[in-house]
Amino acid sequence: MGIRIRGTGSYLPEKILSNFDLEAMVDTSDEWIRTRTGIAERHLAAPEQATSDLAYAAAERALAMAGIDGAELDAIVVATITPDHVFPSTGCILQRRLGAAGAFCFDLEAACSGLLYSLEVAYSLMKVSSAKYRNVLVVGAEKLSSIVNWEDRSTCVLFGDGAGAVVLSNDGTDSPDFLVCSDLHADGNYSDILIMPAGGSRCPASEESIRNHAHSIHMEGRDVYKLAVTGMVGACRTVLKNAKVAASEVRCFIPHQANSRIIDAIAQRLDVPGDRVYCNIDRCGNTSAASIGICLDEIVRGGQVSEGDYILLTAFGGGLTWGAMLIRR
Ligand code: UT7
């Protein structure tokens, strides 16, 4: 059928917040942040930029690479935990900007695993109905700075803003699909350890919720850390085993960019050589659903992968959600 990645794009807002800038805001140090997380700086959206603006910039670049315009899109999936509004969906707002009148649009919320979940859904749509879904846009976009408690040093140093986009197209040939194998999971038993408590129907906005900083990210860092390593290693092993592909055959490994210690631990356990592991956490921090899409665009534009090369993606986030996906360029 030939469902291929026809274009990728990414966008990082201009403003950079360094660890040294954070030293002036909370009781932290560049040394602590670098050694514990691998982060040196992160990009922050301007106050007037919403998630759809970041998504739009990334989508335009992906469409340009694909050589199609918005009117040719059949569906738009936006993975985000920071939508412009609770409703309407960021997908619909993006559709208007792109002039994608023929596309059906929705947001998908799977936190940091959002891009993998969205690729799985988009691929499934295209597989089931190849005539109906020829071109699908998948975007991971986040303005996490809008839901960070800037007084909480345990979380505010971790996150950044950005967007990554992928255009999937059915080229109508019998070339192999981009998706080789996937393994996705969720476990709602751990929904409390990585959560934004307020702003939904459980706890609508109130003076108290604002006073308690309940409209921001709360994370039990150590618990998440352990589960992240186990979950991503397990999913990667399953995918490689089912695809009958050895770790040494993977040209590029893109793990979710949450912590460089987590990335090193996974790569080591999977036996992926260090020079095959892609990292931009030092420049971008954790951009949740945008993280893998930004990395993917950077390796494509940087010429780090050639047609047919295996790329292994893995992610972990709130929900809990996690998974791995073996794709080919
Ligand atoms: O993207 C979704 C998935 N997210 C993740 O996978 C994140 C997983 N978790 C992590 O990456 C790590 O747990 C963190 C980076 C969040 C924290 O690192 P850690 O090594 O687990 O540190 P910790 O939370 O155990 O804290 C160690 C110490 C504490 O002080 P005491 O109690 O030992 O005196 C914290 O209060 O570090 C302190 N601390 C800080 N110190 C300076 C916490 N945050 C900071 C900070 N600056 N920003």
Residues whose N, C-alpha, C, O or C-beta is under 5 A from the ligand:
A	BS01	UT7	D27 T28 S29 W32 R36 T37 C112 R153 S154 V157 G221 R222 V224 Y225 A228 A258 N259 N286 F316 G317
